[in-house]
Amino acid sequence: MLHTVPREILERMRYLEQLDAQDRQDGSSLLQRLRQIPPETGKFLVLVAASAPPGTYLEIGTSAGYSTLWLALACRELGRRLTTFEVLEEKVRLARETFRSARVEDVVDLVLGDAREYLQNYTDVSFCFLDAEKNQYLECYEALIPNMVSGGLLVADNAISHQDPLKPFLDRALGDKRVDSLIVPIGKGELVCRKI
Ligand SMILES: C[S@@+](CC[C@H](N)C(=O)[O-])C[C@H]1O[C@@H](n2cnc3c(N)ncnc32)[C@H](O)[C@@H]1O
């Protein structure tokens, strides 16, 4: 997967990495910024997503589709599809352009809307990347975990960078007997939970 990333995916990744770096330099407002994961987290996500059992793959928080491109590598390898949710229209427009130019529309379904309104529809979740607003993590977690298959993997971003605002969520997940979990110190800190 990581040795054979198609040229059109690599090119769009490089473009979004530059856009994200520019955003941070210009001091764009938090809402408008892409707030992407760093590349090392992308590689970590590929490995975790490729280790998940069969089932539904979800991503909560698409932004311009940078993390989705990494996940698409795992989906393509396994012959699976990913559904990714983004609530802001302008980000959805960027993400559509990402998926078109990187030619991953065969493995990615993009939904414009608040993911929390859709989560109860998925009853066989085997992988989820949670990267939305921090005050929504706990609500998403409680909706997802009962609907995850045994061995299903949930990864939540910002577990170290935002450990204070995420404390109620992290305490819940790390003490939850329905999952085995730990925080991996890569990128902004990734909480990984495996459904028992
Ligand atoms: C941190 S950014 C995602 C970055 C992206 N995962 C990446 O690494 O390329 C969070 C995104 O989640 C979106 N978002 C926040 N709450 C959401 C929700 N409830 N449903 C869907 N999208 C949401 C925001 O608009 C924002 O674009």
The ligand as an SDF file (V2000), in Angstrom:
LIG
                    3D

 27 29  0  0  0  0  0  0  0  0999 V2000
  -10.1000   18.3080   12.1290 C   0  0  0  0  0  0  0  0  0  0  0  0
  -11.0580   18.5450   10.7060 S   0  0  0  0  0  0  0  0  0  0  0  0
  -10.9050   17.0140    9.8250 C   0  0  0  0  0  0  0  0  0  0  0  0
   -9.5810   16.8410    9.1550 C   0  0  0  0  0  0  0  0  0  0  0  0
   -9.5000   15.6090    8.2740 C   0  0  0  0  0  0  0  0  0  0  0  0
   -9.8870   14.4040    8.9970 N   0  0  0  0  0  0  0  0  0  0  0  0
   -8.0920   15.4280    7.7560 C   0  0  0  0  0  0  0  0  0  0  0  0
   -7.2260   15.0210    8.5450 O   0  0  0  0  0  0  0  0  0  0  0  0
   -7.8510   15.7090    6.5630 O   0  0  0  0  0  0  0  0  0  0  0  0
  -12.6820   18.3810   11.3660 C   0  0  0  0  0  0  0  0  0  0  0  0
  -13.7730   18.4770   10.3120 C   0  0  0  0  0  0  0  0  0  0  0  0
  -14.9440   17.8980   10.8700 O   0  0  0  0  0  0  0  0  0  0  0  0
  -16.0730   18.6250   10.4280 C   0  0  0  0  0  0  0  0  0  0  0  0
  -17.1490   18.3090   11.3760 N   0  0  0  0  0  0  0  0  0  0  0  0
  -17.2680   18.7680   12.6430 C   0  0  0  0  0  0  0  0  0  0  0  0
  -18.3290   18.2130   13.2520 N   0  0  0  0  0  0  0  0  0  0  0  0
  -18.8960   17.3730   12.3380 C   0  0  0  0  0  0  0  0  0  0  0  0
  -20.0200   16.5020   12.3750 C   0  0  0  0  0  0  0  0  0  0  0  0
  -20.7780   16.3960   13.4680 N   0  0  0  0  0  0  0  0  0  0  0  0
  -20.3120   15.7790   11.2690 N   0  0  0  0  0  0  0  0  0  0  0  0
  -19.5470   15.8870   10.1580 C   0  0  0  0  0  0  0  0  0  0  0  0
  -18.4670   16.7050   10.0700 N   0  0  0  0  0  0  0  0  0  0  0  0
  -18.1400   17.4230   11.1490 C   0  0  0  0  0  0  0  0  0  0  0  0
  -15.5840   20.0560   10.4200 C   0  0  0  0  0  0  0  0  0  0  0  0
  -16.3680   20.8850    9.5960 O   0  0  0  0  0  0  0  0  0  0  0  0
  -14.1380   19.9110    9.9330 C   0  0  0  0  0  0  0  0  0  0  0  0
  -14.0510   20.0610    8.5310 O   0  0  0  0  0  0  0  0  0  0  0  0
  1  2  1  0
  2  3  1  0
  2 10  1  0
  3  4  1  0
  4  5  1  0
  5  6  1  0
  5  7  1  0
  7  8  2  0
  7  9  1  0
 10 11  1  0
 11 12  1  0
 11 26  1  0
 12 13  1  0
 13 14  1  0
 13 24  1  0
 14 15  1  0
 14 23  1  0
 15 16  2  0
 16 17  1  0
 17 18  1  0
 17 23  2  0
 18 19  1  0
 18 20  2  0
 20 21  1  0
 21 22  2  0
 22 23  1  0
 24 25  1  0
 24 26  1  0
 26 27  1  0
M  CHG  2   2   1   9  -1
M  END
$$$$
